[in-house]
Amino acid sequence: MIDTRLAPYALLLLRLSLGVMFIAHAWLKIAVFTVPGFAGFMAQVGFPPILAWPVVLAELIGGVALVLGLYGRLVSVLMLPVLAGALLVHAGNGWVFNAPNGGWEYPAFLMVGALVQALAGDGALALRRTPVPAAGARPAVA
């Protein structure tokens, strides 16, 4: 049974956690690894290095949007490809974080968190909620 009085605050905590995590990872790539260093890493693991800036900007802008509550459901869905890429990078490393180069459990957990946010809603204190079609609404056909 879902407690409808507290569920919006649970989703707020999830949204804030995801947002802060994305911002922290973007900052790590900017300030510690540097974007050129991250691009080199991406090339090393088989991704096009040109994706470095889009990934960093997606994490930074997506994280800020989540913290502010700007279209949290939509942002969570849009971050899934970034998280899937991280999962692929770490898939061969093993399960837990103490595996060399980090395990794949953290990106997998973040993907589940993003999916929960997308499915359940923006939560409390969102500045701009993602519109949800009304029950029984049919998409417009061109």
N, C-alpha and C positions, 0 to 999 in steps of 0.2 A: 504494500500500500504506500502511495506517495503522500507525504505530508505537504499539501498544497500551500500551507502558510510559510514553510521554510524552504521549499524547493527553489524559489527564485534566488535565495541567498546562497544556496549550495551551488547553483549555476554561476552566480557572481564570483564565488571563490574559484571555481574551475576556470572561468574566463580570465580572471586576474592571474591565476597561476600559469596558464598557457601563455598569456601575453608577456608576463615578466620573463618566462623561460625563452620565448622567441627573441625578446630584446637582448637578453644576456648572451644568447648564442650569436646574434648579429654583432654585438659589441666585441665578443671574443674574436670573431673573424676580422673585424676592423682594427682593433687595438693590439691584439696579441699576434695573431697569425698574419695579419695584413691581407687585404683583398688579393694582391698578386700572389701571396703565399698560398692562400686558399684556392686560387685558380690553378696553381701548380699541383696542389693536392688533388683537386678534381681531375686533372689530366692523368695523374698517377693512378687513380682508381677507376679510370675509364669513362669519366664524364667530360663533356666539352668544357674547356676552361672559360669559354665565353658566358657560361651560366653562373659564374661566381658572383658578379654584381646583381643579377636578378634574384639569386638566392638570398644574398645579404639584404637587399632592399625588401624582399618579401618578408623576411624574418623581422626586420626593423619596423616597417610600415604595418605589417600584420600584427605584430606585438603591440604597437601603440594603439591600433584600432581596437584590439581586444581589451586592453586596459581601459580605454575610454568608453567602451561599449558601443562602438560604431559598426553595425552590421556583423555582430559576432558570429552568427550562424554561417553567413556567407564567407567570412574570413576563415573560419575553421575549415570549411570545405576547400577553399582555395589553398590552404596550407598543406593539405594532404599530399600533393605531389612532392613538395619539399621534404616532408616527413618520410614518404616512400623512398625517396632518394637516399636519405640518411639510413633508413633501414637496409637498403641494398648495400650501402657502403660497409655497414657493420655486420651483415648477415653471416659472413664467413668467420667472424671473430669469436663466436661462441655466445653463450647466453648472458652472462652477467658482466657488470661494469669492470670487474677486475681482470677480465680477459685482455690480452694485449690489443691495444687500439680500441678498446671499449666493446662491450657486447651489444647485441641487437635488441635487448629487452626495453631499453629506454625509448628509442624511436618507436617501437611497437606500442608501448604504453601511451606515448604522446599521440599516436594515431588514434587509439581508442578514445583518449580524452577529447580530441578534436571532433571525432564522430559523435560522442555523447553531446558535446556542446552544439553541434550542428543539428542533431535530432531533437534535443530537449529545449533549446531556445537560448536566448541571450541572457536571461536572468535579471536580477534586480539592478537598478541604477544604470541601465544602458542608455546612452545618449540617443542612439538611433537603432531601433530594432529592425532586424531583417523581416521584411513583409512575408507573411505566410498566407497562402491561398485559403479562402474560406472553405469550410467543409462542403463537399459536393460541387465545388467550383470546377468548371471545365476550362482547360486552356483555350485561348483564342486560336482560331485556325485562319491562316491567311489565304 
